């Protein structure tokens, strides 16, 4: 049975729509059985999708803290510009299984305000 143009277009649309989903990672790379609490100054902050990130100096190293997506950060009271370089934050989350200085943040405290990120 030959494919008609309609089937080809539907197939192509499915591949294009799946592209962003393929680029997004899952959370299985993080150890949810181990909870980390890091407190220290922000060395770099990025408000961008798919997830905002903060480089936080704590425990003698600089940690990459994977935060929530930009829209969720804004909805929960932390829009772009609300966390500044040099500001002390506390981040609670799970360590990456293979990247020794990366964590998935579940909550962050900034200027006395604690925000749940998930």
RAQUIWO-V419532 format. One record per pair of residues at least 24 apart in sequence whose ideal C-beta (glycine too) atoms are under 7 Angstrom apart, sorted by the first residue. I is the first residue (numbers start at 1). J is the second residue. D is the distance in whole Angstrom. If there is no record, write none. Layout:
i = (I & I)
j = (J & J)
d = (D & D)
//
This chain:
i = (24 & 27 & 29 & 29 & 29 & 30 & 30 & 30 & 30 & 30 & 31 & 31 & 31 & 32 & 34 & 34 & 35 & 35 & 36 & 36 & 36 & 36 & 37 & 37 & 38 & 38 & 38 & 39 & 39 & 40 & 41 & 41 & 41 & 42 & 42 & 42 & 42 & 42 & 42 & 43 & 44 & 45 & 45 & 47 & 47 & 54 & 54 & 56 & 56 & 61 & 62 & 63 & 63 & 63 & 64 & 64 & 65 & 65 & 65 & 65 & 66 & 66 & 66 & 66 & 67 & 67 & 67 & 68 & 72 & 76 & 76 & 77 & 77 & 78 & 78 & 82 & 83)
j = (50 & 104 & 96 & 97 & 98 & 94 & 95 & 96 & 97 & 104 & 94 & 95 & 97 & 94 & 94 & 95 & 92 & 94 & 93 & 94 & 95 & 103 & 90 & 92 & 63 & 90 & 91 & 88 & 90 & 88 & 86 & 87 & 88 & 83 & 84 & 85 & 86 & 87 & 89 & 85 & 85 & 83 & 85 & 73 & 80 & 83 & 89 & 89 & 91 & 101 & 101 & 101 & 102 & 103 & 101 & 102 & 91 & 93 & 103 & 105 & 102 & 103 & 104 & 105 & 105 & 108 & 117 & 117 & 117 & 115 & 116 & 113 & 115 & 110 & 115 & 110 & 110)
d = (6 & 6 & 6 & 5 & 7 & 4 & 7 & 6 & 7 & 4 & 6 & 5 & 6 & 5 & 6 & 6 & 7 & 7 & 6 & 7 & 5 & 6 & 7 & 5 & 6 & 7 & 5 & 7 & 4 & 6 & 6 & 7 & 5 & 6 & 7 & 6 & 7 & 5 & 6 & 7 & 7 & 5 & 6 & 7 & 4 & 7 & 7 & 6 & 6 & 5 & 7 & 5 & 7 & 6 & 6 & 4 & 5 & 7 & 6 & 5 & 7 & 7 & 5 & 6 & 5 & 7 & 6 & 4 & 7 & 5 & 7 & 7 & 6 & 7 & 6 & 7 & 5)
//
